Amino acid sequence: PETRQFDFWVGRWKVLSAAGQELGRNTIQAVEDGCVLQESWTGAGGGTGRSFNYYENGKWHQLWIANVANGILHLSGGLEGSAMVMTGKSVPQ
């Protein structure tokens, strides 16, 4: 069941700020027989990025790569209560 914890994210999303301004659009797909979630982001300002999310050794991991300076992140985490919490750091380039 842990490998299905992120399935709620699959779909197409319009991402809004708290004030209702559109920040971008996101498409999340289950790939590799459902073992990986692939994110494709397009920001309202034209920026793009992709992430790959997978479950390993009791945690969720995300590799995020974007077309901006310092656009690589490594995150990990999991469910805390009913929230998916991922933390990590950017990779210096």
Jmol script that loads the backbone (N, CA, C; Angstrom):
load data "model"
ATOM      1  N   PRO A   1       0.808  -1.228   0.000  1.00  0.00           N
ATOM      2  CA  PRO A   1       0.000   0.000   0.000  1.00  0.00           C
ATOM      3  C   PRO A   1       0.843   1.280   0.000  1.00  0.00           C
ATOM      4  N   GLU A   2       2.073   1.225   0.549  1.00  0.00           N
ATOM      5  CA  GLU A   2       2.906   2.430   0.572  1.00  0.00           C
ATOM      6  C   GLU A   2       3.232   2.928  -0.828  1.00  0.00           C
ATOM      7  N   THR A   3       3.375   2.001  -1.768  1.00  0.00           N
ATOM      8  CA  THR A   3       3.723   2.407  -3.133  1.00  0.00           C
ATOM      9  C   THR A   3       2.564   3.086  -3.854  1.00  0.00           C
ATOM     10  N   ARG A   4       1.378   3.100  -3.270  1.00  0.00           N
ATOM     11  CA  ARG A   4       0.204   3.753  -3.867  1.00  0.00           C
ATOM     12  C   ARG A   4      -0.137   5.065  -3.151  1.00  0.00           C
ATOM     13  N   GLN A   5       0.667   5.488  -2.175  1.00  0.00           N
ATOM     14  CA  GLN A   5       0.343   6.669  -1.380  1.00  0.00           C
ATOM     15  C   GLN A   5       0.286   7.962  -2.188  1.00  0.00           C
ATOM     16  N   PHE A   6       0.981   8.039  -3.293  1.00  0.00           N
ATOM     17  CA  PHE A   6       1.053   9.258  -4.089  1.00  0.00           C
ATOM     18  C   PHE A   6       0.063   9.242  -5.262  1.00  0.00           C
ATOM     19  N   ASP A   7      -0.732   8.180  -5.371  1.00  0.00           N
ATOM     20  CA  ASP A   7      -1.657   8.059  -6.512  1.00  0.00           C
ATOM     21  C   ASP A   7      -2.670   9.203  -6.587  1.00  0.00           C
ATOM     22  N   PHE A   8      -2.979   9.839  -5.455  1.00  0.00           N
ATOM     23  CA  PHE A   8      -3.932  10.960  -5.466  1.00  0.00           C
ATOM     24  C   PHE A   8      -3.458  12.101  -6.350  1.00  0.00           C
ATOM     25  N   TRP A   9      -2.170  12.170  -6.623  1.00  0.00           N
ATOM     26  CA  TRP A   9      -1.566  13.273  -7.374  1.00  0.00           C
ATOM     27  C   TRP A   9      -1.729  13.108  -8.884  1.00  0.00           C
ATOM     28  N   VAL A  10      -2.001  11.886  -9.357  1.00  0.00           N
ATOM     29  CA  VAL A  10      -2.103  11.620 -10.796  1.00  0.00           C
ATOM     30  C   VAL A  10      -3.247  12.431 -11.392  1.00  0.00           C
ATOM     31  N   GLY A  11      -2.950  13.103 -12.502  1.00  0.00           N
ATOM     32  CA  GLY A  11      -3.963  13.888 -13.195  1.00  0.00           C
ATOM     33  C   GLY A  11      -3.391  15.180 -13.746  1.00  0.00           C
ATOM     34  N   ARG A  12      -4.299  16.043 -14.187  1.00  0.00           N
ATOM     35  CA  ARG A  12      -3.912  17.362 -14.709  1.00  0.00           C
ATOM     36  C   ARG A  12      -4.381  18.407 -13.710  1.00  0.00           C
ATOM     37  N   TRP A  13      -3.482  19.333 -13.376  1.00  0.00           N
ATOM     38  CA  TRP A  13      -3.745  20.301 -12.326  1.00  0.00           C
ATOM     39  C   TRP A  13      -3.457  21.719 -12.790  1.00  0.00           C
ATOM     40  N   LYS A  14      -4.314  22.640 -12.413  1.00  0.00           N
ATOM     41  CA  LYS A  14      -4.037  24.064 -12.534  1.00  0.00           C
ATOM     42  C   LYS A  14      -3.596  24.494 -11.138  1.00  0.00           C
ATOM     43  N   VAL A  15      -2.406  25.098 -11.034  1.00  0.00           N
ATOM     44  CA  VAL A  15      -1.842  25.472  -9.742  1.00  0.00           C
ATOM     45  C   VAL A  15      -2.080  26.964  -9.522  1.00  0.00           C
ATOM     46  N   LEU A  16      -2.732  27.292  -8.407  1.00  0.00           N
ATOM     47  CA  LEU A  16      -3.103  28.668  -8.094  1.00  0.00           C
ATOM     48  C   LEU A  16      -2.414  29.136  -6.819  1.00  0.00           C
ATOM     49  N   SER A  17      -2.135  30.435  -6.748  1.00  0.00           N
ATOM     50  CA  SER A  17      -1.646  31.019  -5.501  1.00  0.00           C
ATOM     51  C   SER A  17      -2.807  31.100  -4.519  1.00  0.00           C
ATOM     52  N   ALA A  18      -2.523  31.451  -3.276  1.00  0.00           N
ATOM     53  CA  ALA A  18      -3.580  31.607  -2.271  1.00  0.00           C
ATOM     54  C   ALA A  18      -4.573  32.690  -2.684  1.00  0.00           C
ATOM     55  N   ALA A  19      -4.106  33.659  -3.494  1.00  0.00           N
ATOM     56  CA  ALA A  19      -4.969  34.747  -3.962  1.00  0.00           C
ATOM     57  C   ALA A  19      -5.744  34.370  -5.222  1.00  0.00           C
ATOM     58  N   GLY A  20      -5.529  33.147  -5.748  1.00  0.00           N
ATOM     59  CA  GLY A  20      -6.260  32.690  -6.921  1.00  0.00           C
ATOM     60  C   GLY A  20      -5.573  32.957  -8.249  1.00  0.00           C
ATOM     61  N   GLN A  21      -4.340  33.489  -8.224  1.00  0.00           N
ATOM     62  CA  GLN A  21      -3.590  33.743  -9.456  1.00  0.00           C
ATOM     63  C   GLN A  21      -2.996  32.431  -9.968  1.00  0.00           C
ATOM     64  N   GLU A  22      -3.116  32.186 -11.277  1.00  0.00           N
ATOM     65  CA  GLU A  22      -2.564  30.955 -11.840  1.00  0.00           C
ATOM     66  C   GLU A  22      -1.037  31.024 -11.859  1.00  0.00           C
ATOM     67  N   LEU A  23      -0.404  30.039 -11.235  1.00  0.00           N
ATOM     68  CA  LEU A  23       1.051  29.950 -11.187  1.00  0.00           C
ATOM     69  C   LEU A  23       1.595  29.036 -12.276  1.00  0.00           C
ATOM     70  N   GLY A  24       0.780  28.075 -12.709  1.00  0.00           N
ATOM     71  CA  GLY A  24       1.219  27.141 -13.734  1.00  0.00           C
ATOM     72  C   GLY A  24       0.265  25.968 -13.850  1.00  0.00           C
ATOM     73  N   ARG A  25       0.687  25.025 -14.671  1.00  0.00           N
ATOM     74  CA  ARG A  25      -0.093  23.799 -14.891  1.00  0.00           C
ATOM     75  C   ARG A  25       0.828  22.600 -14.742  1.00  0.00           C
ATOM     76  N   ASN A  26       0.244  21.522 -14.227  1.00  0.00           N
ATOM     77  CA  ASN A  26       0.998  20.331 -13.889  1.00  0.00           C
ATOM     78  C   ASN A  26       0.270  19.098 -14.407  1.00  0.00           C
ATOM     79  N   THR A  27       1.006  18.198 -15.006  1.00  0.00           N
ATOM     80  CA  THR A  27       0.454  16.904 -15.411  1.00  0.00           C
ATOM     81  C   THR A  27       1.269  15.825 -14.724  1.00  0.00           C
ATOM     82  N   ILE A  28       0.569  14.939 -14.008  1.00  0.00           N
ATOM     83  CA  ILE A  28       1.219  13.840 -13.289  1.00  0.00           C
ATOM     84  C   ILE A  28       0.730  12.533 -13.897  1.00  0.00           C
ATOM     85  N   GLN A  29       1.682  11.686 -14.327  1.00  0.00           N
ATOM     86  CA  GLN A  29       1.340  10.401 -14.939  1.00  0.00           C
ATOM     87  C   GLN A  29       2.020   9.268 -14.177  1.00  0.00           C
ATOM     88  N   ALA A  30       1.306   8.163 -14.032  1.00  0.00           N
ATOM     89  CA  ALA A  30       1.912   6.935 -13.517  1.00  0.00           C
ATOM     90  C   ALA A  30       2.567   6.238 -14.706  1.00  0.00           C
ATOM     91  N   VAL A  31       3.876   5.965 -14.590  1.00  0.00           N
ATOM     92  CA  VAL A  31       4.618   5.310 -15.668  1.00  0.00           C
ATOM     93  C   VAL A  31       5.355   4.101 -15.102  1.00  0.00           C
ATOM     94  N   GLU A  32       5.948   3.336 -15.981  1.00  0.00           N
ATOM     95  CA  GLU A  32       6.693   2.134 -15.571  1.00  0.00           C
ATOM     96  C   GLU A  32       5.830   1.222 -14.712  1.00  0.00           C
ATOM     97  N   ASP A  33       4.670   0.860 -15.272  1.00  0.00           N
ATOM     98  CA  ASP A  33       3.722  -0.037 -14.607  1.00  0.00           C
ATOM     99  C   ASP A  33       3.260   0.497 -13.254  1.00  0.00           C
ATOM    100  N   GLY A  34       3.196   1.837 -13.127  1.00  0.00           N
ATOM    101  CA  GLY A  34       2.725   2.450 -11.899  1.00  0.00           C
ATOM    102  C   GLY A  34       3.779   2.583 -10.822  1.00  0.00           C
ATOM    103  N   CYS A  35       5.025   2.209 -11.119  1.00  0.00           N
ATOM    104  CA  CYS A  35       6.090   2.267 -10.103  1.00  0.00           C
ATOM    105  C   CYS A  35       6.713   3.651  -9.970  1.00  0.00           C
ATOM    106  N   VAL A  36       6.472   4.529 -10.941  1.00  0.00           N
ATOM    107  CA  VAL A  36       7.062   5.870 -10.961  1.00  0.00           C
ATOM    108  C   VAL A  36       5.964   6.867 -11.305  1.00  0.00           C
ATOM    109  N   LEU A  37       5.967   8.017 -10.637  1.00  0.00           N
ATOM    110  CA  LEU A  37       5.114   9.124 -11.040  1.00  0.00           C
ATOM    111  C   LEU A  37       5.990  10.153 -11.726  1.00  0.00           C
ATOM    112  N   GLN A  38       5.586  10.549 -12.929  1.00  0.00           N
ATOM    113  CA  GLN A  38       6.325  11.545 -13.701  1.00  0.00           C
ATOM    114  C   GLN A  38       5.526  12.839 -13.720  1.00  0.00           C
ATOM    115  N   GLU A  39       6.155  13.920 -13.294  1.00  0.00           N
ATOM    116  CA  GLU A  39       5.529  15.235 -13.256  1.00  0.00           C
ATOM    117  C   GLU A  39       6.067  16.078 -14.407  1.00  0.00           C
ATOM    118  N   SER A  40       5.171  16.789 -15.099  1.00  0.00           N
ATOM    119  CA  SER A  40       5.553  17.741 -16.137  1.00  0.00           C
ATOM    120  C   SER A  40       4.919  19.077 -15.792  1.00  0.00           C
ATOM    121  N   TRP A  41       5.743  20.069 -15.500  1.00  0.00           N
ATOM    122  CA  TRP A  41       5.303  21.384 -15.038  1.00  0.00           C
ATOM    123  C   TRP A  41       5.562  22.435 -16.112  1.00  0.00           C
ATOM    124  N   THR A  42       4.591  23.324 -16.284  1.00  0.00           N
ATOM    125  CA  THR A  42       4.770  24.531 -17.093  1.00  0.00           C
ATOM    126  C   THR A  42       4.287  25.693 -16.260  1.00  0.00           C
ATOM    127  N   GLY A  43       5.200  26.602 -15.939  1.00  0.00           N
ATOM    128  CA  GLY A  43       4.856  27.763 -15.140  1.00  0.00           C
ATOM    129  C   GLY A  43       4.178  28.839 -15.968  1.00  0.00           C
ATOM    130  N   ALA A  44       3.414  29.696 -15.321  1.00  0.00           N
ATOM    131  CA  ALA A  44       2.713  30.779 -16.007  1.00  0.00           C
ATOM    132  C   ALA A  44       3.697  31.706 -16.720  1.00  0.00           C
ATOM    133  N   GLY A  45       4.926  31.801 -16.221  1.00  0.00           N
ATOM    134  CA  GLY A  45       5.943  32.648 -16.841  1.00  0.00           C
ATOM    135  C   GLY A  45       6.761  31.943 -17.906  1.00  0.00           C
ATOM    136  N   GLY A  46       6.429  30.686 -18.222  1.00  0.00           N
ATOM    137  CA  GLY A  46       7.108  29.955 -19.281  1.00  0.00           C
ATOM    138  C   GLY A  46       8.147  28.954 -18.819  1.00  0.00           C
ATOM    139  N   GLY A  47       8.488  28.939 -17.537  1.00  0.00           N
ATOM    140  CA  GLY A  47       9.441  27.952 -17.039  1.00  0.00           C
ATOM    141  C   GLY A  47       8.865  26.551 -17.107  1.00  0.00           C
ATOM    142  N   THR A  48       9.737  25.571 -17.219  1.00  0.00           N
ATOM    143  CA  THR A  48       9.295  24.173 -17.263  1.00  0.00           C
ATOM    144  C   THR A  48      10.151  23.335 -16.322  1.00  0.00           C
ATOM    145  N   GLY A  49       9.637  22.178 -15.974  1.00  0.00           N
ATOM    146  CA  GLY A  49      10.376  21.241 -15.155  1.00  0.00           C
ATOM    147  C   GLY A  49       9.720  19.878 -15.168  1.00  0.00           C
ATOM    148  N   ARG A  50      10.477  18.893 -14.735  1.00  0.00           N
ATOM    149  CA  ARG A  50       9.981  17.519 -14.639  1.00  0.00           C
ATOM    150  C   ARG A  50      10.495  16.907 -13.347  1.00  0.00           C
ATOM    151  N   SER A  51       9.685  16.019 -12.820  1.00  0.00           N
ATOM    152  CA  SER A  51      10.170  15.253 -11.675  1.00  0.00           C
ATOM    153  C   SER A  51       9.822  13.785 -11.875  1.00  0.00           C
ATOM    154  N   PHE A  52      10.604  12.960 -11.208  1.00  0.00           N
ATOM    155  CA  PHE A  52      10.371  11.527 -11.157  1.00  0.00           C
ATOM    156  C   PHE A  52      10.292  11.159  -9.688  1.00  0.00           C
ATOM    157  N   ASN A  53       9.224  10.461  -9.315  1.00  0.00           N
ATOM    158  CA  ASN A  53       8.912  10.149  -7.926  1.00  0.00           C
ATOM    159  C   ASN A  53       8.771   8.641  -7.778  1.00  0.00           C
ATOM    160  N   TYR A  54       9.443   8.083  -6.765  1.00  0.00           N
ATOM    161  CA  TYR A  54       9.419   6.631  -6.576  1.00  0.00           C
ATOM    162  C   TYR A  54       9.555   6.308  -5.091  1.00  0.00           C
ATOM    163  N   TYR A  55       9.107   5.120  -4.735  1.00  0.00           N
ATOM    164  CA  TYR A  55       9.136   4.644  -3.352  1.00  0.00           C
ATOM    165  C   TYR A  55      10.277   3.652  -3.197  1.00  0.00           C
ATOM    166  N   GLU A  56      11.162   3.893  -2.212  1.00  0.00           N
ATOM    167  CA  GLU A  56      12.293   3.003  -1.991  1.00  0.00           C
ATOM    168  C   GLU A  56      12.730   3.091  -0.539  1.00  0.00           C
ATOM    169  N   ASN A  57      13.022   1.948   0.066  1.00  0.00           N
ATOM    170  CA  ASN A  57      13.531   1.879   1.442  1.00  0.00           C
ATOM    171  C   ASN A  57      12.661   2.640   2.435  1.00  0.00           C
ATOM    172  N   GLY A  58      11.340   2.523   2.294  1.00  0.00           N
ATOM    173  CA  GLY A  58      10.421   3.111   3.258  1.00  0.00           C
ATOM    174  C   GLY A  58      10.149   4.593   3.097  1.00  0.00           C
ATOM    175  N   LYS A  59      10.632   5.201   2.005  1.00  0.00           N
ATOM    176  CA  LYS A  59      10.406   6.630   1.768  1.00  0.00           C
ATOM    177  C   LYS A  59      10.083   6.890   0.300  1.00  0.00           C
ATOM    178  N   TRP A  60       9.402   8.009   0.087  1.00  0.00           N
ATOM    179  CA  TRP A  60       9.213   8.530  -1.263  1.00  0.00           C
ATOM    180  C   TRP A  60      10.399   9.419  -1.604  1.00  0.00           C
ATOM    181  N   HIS A  61      10.833   9.357  -2.845  1.00  0.00           N
ATOM    182  CA  HIS A  61      11.958  10.161  -3.324  1.00  0.00           C
ATOM    183  C   HIS A  61      11.523  10.896  -4.583  1.00  0.00           C
ATOM    184  N   GLN A  62      12.029  12.118  -4.734  1.00  0.00           N
ATOM    185  CA  GLN A  62      11.737  12.903  -5.930  1.00  0.00           C
ATOM    186  C   GLN A  62      13.037  13.513  -6.450  1.00  0.00           C
ATOM    187  N   LEU A  63      13.243  13.374  -7.752  1.00  0.00           N
ATOM    188  CA  LEU A  63      14.292  14.087  -8.455  1.00  0.00           C
ATOM    189  C   LEU A  63      13.582  15.092  -9.351  1.00  0.00           C
ATOM    190  N   TRP A  64      13.809  16.387  -9.105  1.00  0.00           N
ATOM    191  CA  TRP A  64      13.173  17.479  -9.846  1.00  0.00           C
ATOM    192  C   TRP A  64      14.246  18.192 -10.655  1.00  0.00           C
ATOM    193  N   ILE A  65      13.987  18.392 -11.951  1.00  0.00           N
ATOM    194  CA  ILE A  65      14.916  19.094 -12.825  1.00  0.00           C
ATOM    195  C   ILE A  65      14.124  20.140 -13.602  1.00  0.00           C
ATOM    196  N   ALA A  66      14.588  21.398 -13.550  1.00  0.00           N
ATOM    197  CA  ALA A  66      13.895  22.504 -14.213  1.00  0.00           C
ATOM    198  C   ALA A  66      14.875  23.280 -15.083  1.00  0.00           C
ATOM    199  N   ASN A  67      14.312  24.141 -15.932  1.00  0.00           N
ATOM    200  CA  ASN A  67      15.121  24.905 -16.879  1.00  0.00           C
ATOM    201  C   ASN A  67      15.549  26.261 -16.312  1.00  0.00           C
ATOM    202  N   VAL A  68      15.875  26.297 -15.032  1.00  0.00           N
ATOM    203  CA  VAL A  68      16.319  27.530 -14.376  1.00  0.00           C
ATOM    204  C   VAL A  68      17.622  27.239 -13.626  1.00  0.00           C
ATOM    205  N   ALA A  69      18.342  28.310 -13.257  1.00  0.00           N
ATOM    206  CA  ALA A  69      19.565  28.137 -12.472  1.00  0.00           C
ATOM    207  C   ALA A  69      19.232  27.410 -11.178  1.00  0.00           C
ATOM    208  N   ASN A  70      20.104  26.525 -10.758  1.00  0.00           N
ATOM    209  CA  ASN A  70      19.891  25.704  -9.558  1.00  0.00           C
ATOM    210  C   ASN A  70      18.577  24.950  -9.625  1.00  0.00           C
ATOM    211  N   GLY A  71      18.236  24.470 -10.805  1.00  0.00           N
ATOM    212  CA  GLY A  71      16.959  23.809 -11.031  1.00  0.00           C
ATOM    213  C   GLY A  71      16.955  22.318 -10.789  1.00  0.00           C
ATOM    214  N   ILE A  72      17.818  21.831  -9.909  1.00  0.00           N
ATOM    215  CA  ILE A  72      17.821  20.405  -9.570  1.00  0.00           C
ATOM    216  C   ILE A  72      17.579  20.278  -8.074  1.00  0.00           C
ATOM    217  N   LEU A  73      16.574  19.470  -7.720  1.00  0.00           N
ATOM    218  CA  LEU A  73      16.253  19.219  -6.318  1.00  0.00           C
ATOM    219  C   LEU A  73      16.201  17.723  -6.068  1.00  0.00           C
ATOM    220  N   HIS A  74      16.649  17.330  -4.888  1.00  0.00           N
ATOM    221  CA  HIS A  74      16.469  15.964  -4.393  1.00  0.00           C
ATOM    222  C   HIS A  74      15.614  16.071  -3.143  1.00  0.00           C
ATOM    223  N   LEU A  75      14.445  15.434  -3.160  1.00  0.00           N
ATOM    224  CA  LEU A  75      13.529  15.474  -2.027  1.00  0.00           C
ATOM    225  C   LEU A  75      13.230  14.051  -1.569  1.00  0.00           C
ATOM    226  N   SER A  76      12.853  13.912  -0.294  1.00  0.00           N
ATOM    227  CA  SER A  76      12.383  12.620   0.192  1.00  0.00           C
ATOM    228  C   SER A  76      11.410  12.867   1.330  1.00  0.00           C
ATOM    229  N   GLY A  77      10.598  11.865   1.601  1.00  0.00           N
ATOM    230  CA  GLY A  77       9.631  11.987   2.684  1.00  0.00           C
ATOM    231  C   GLY A  77       8.540  10.958   2.562  1.00  0.00           C
ATOM    232  N   GLY A  78       7.358  11.346   3.008  1.00  0.00           N
ATOM    233  CA  GLY A  78       6.234  10.427   2.972  1.00  0.00           C
ATOM    234  C   GLY A  78       5.030  11.012   3.668  1.00  0.00           C
ATOM    235  N   LEU A  79       4.076  10.148   3.937  1.00  0.00           N
ATOM    236  CA  LEU A  79       2.857  10.597   4.595  1.00  0.00           C
ATOM    237  C   LEU A  79       3.128  10.932   6.056  1.00  0.00           C
ATOM    238  N   GLU A  80       2.637  12.096   6.453  1.00  0.00           N
ATOM    239  CA  GLU A  80       2.625  12.500   7.853  1.00  0.00           C
ATOM    240  C   GLU A  80       1.180  12.845   8.154  1.00  0.00           C
ATOM    241  N   GLY A  81       0.499  11.920   8.822  1.00  0.00           N
ATOM    242  CA  GLY A  81      -0.944  12.057   8.985  1.00  0.00           C
ATOM    243  C   GLY A  81      -1.594  11.871   7.631  1.00  0.00           C
ATOM    244  N   SER A  82      -2.329  12.872   7.175  1.00  0.00           N
ATOM    245  CA  SER A  82      -2.967  12.784   5.859  1.00  0.00           C
ATOM    246  C   SER A  82      -2.265  13.663   4.830  1.00  0.00           C
ATOM    247  N   ALA A  83      -1.071  14.204   5.147  1.00  0.00           N
ATOM    248  CA  ALA A  83      -0.345  15.086   4.229  1.00  0.00           C
ATOM    249  C   ALA A  83       0.919  14.393   3.720  1.00  0.00           C
ATOM    250  N   MET A  84       1.203  14.570   2.431  1.00  0.00           N
ATOM    251  CA  MET A  84       2.462  14.096   1.872  1.00  0.00           C
ATOM    252  C   MET A  84       3.489  15.205   2.083  1.00  0.00           C
ATOM    253  N   VAL A  85       4.549  14.908   2.835  1.00  0.00           N
ATOM    254  CA  VAL A  85       5.563  15.911   3.185  1.00  0.00           C
ATOM    255  C   VAL A  85       6.895  15.470   2.603  1.00  0.00           C
ATOM    256  N   MET A  86       7.456  16.305   1.731  1.00  0.00           N
ATOM    257  CA  MET A  86       8.741  16.035   1.096  1.00  0.00           C
ATOM    258  C   MET A  86       9.694  17.170   1.434  1.00  0.00           C
ATOM    259  N   THR A  87      10.902  16.835   1.852  1.00  0.00           N
ATOM    260  CA  THR A  87      11.916  17.845   2.152  1.00  0.00           C
ATOM    261  C   THR A  87      13.209  17.469   1.458  1.00  0.00           C
ATOM    262  N   GLY A  88      14.083  18.436   1.302  1.00  0.00           N
ATOM    263  CA  GLY A  88      15.361  18.156   0.663  1.00  0.00           C
ATOM    264  C   GLY A  88      16.133  19.411   0.385  1.00  0.00           C
ATOM    265  N   LYS A  89      16.983  19.356  -0.638  1.00  0.00           N
ATOM    266  CA  LYS A  89      17.835  20.472  -0.954  1.00  0.00           C
ATOM    267  C   LYS A  89      18.090  20.564  -2.442  1.00  0.00           C
ATOM    268  N   SER A  90      18.465  21.766  -2.872  1.00  0.00           N
ATOM    269  CA  SER A  90      18.849  21.950  -4.254  1.00  0.00           C
ATOM    270  C   SER A  90      20.286  21.471  -4.425  1.00  0.00           C
ATOM    271  N   VAL A  91      20.616  21.123  -5.647  1.00  0.00           N
ATOM    272  CA  VAL A  91      21.947  20.639  -5.964  1.00  0.00           C
ATOM    273  C   VAL A  91      22.723  21.781  -6.608  1.00  0.00           C
ATOM    274  N   PRO A  92      23.859  22.190  -6.020  1.00  0.00           N
ATOM    275  CA  PRO A  92      24.644  23.272  -6.622  1.00  0.00           C
ATOM    276  C   PRO A  92      25.094  22.883  -8.031  1.00  0.00           C
ATOM    277  N   GLN A  93      25.080  23.870  -8.909  1.00  0.00           N
ATOM    278  CA  GLN A  93      25.503  23.622 -10.293  1.00  0.00           C
ATOM    279  C   GLN A  93      26.680  24.472 -10.636  1.00  0.00           C
TER     280      GLN A  93
END
end "model"
wireframe off; spacefill off
backbone 0.3
color backbone group
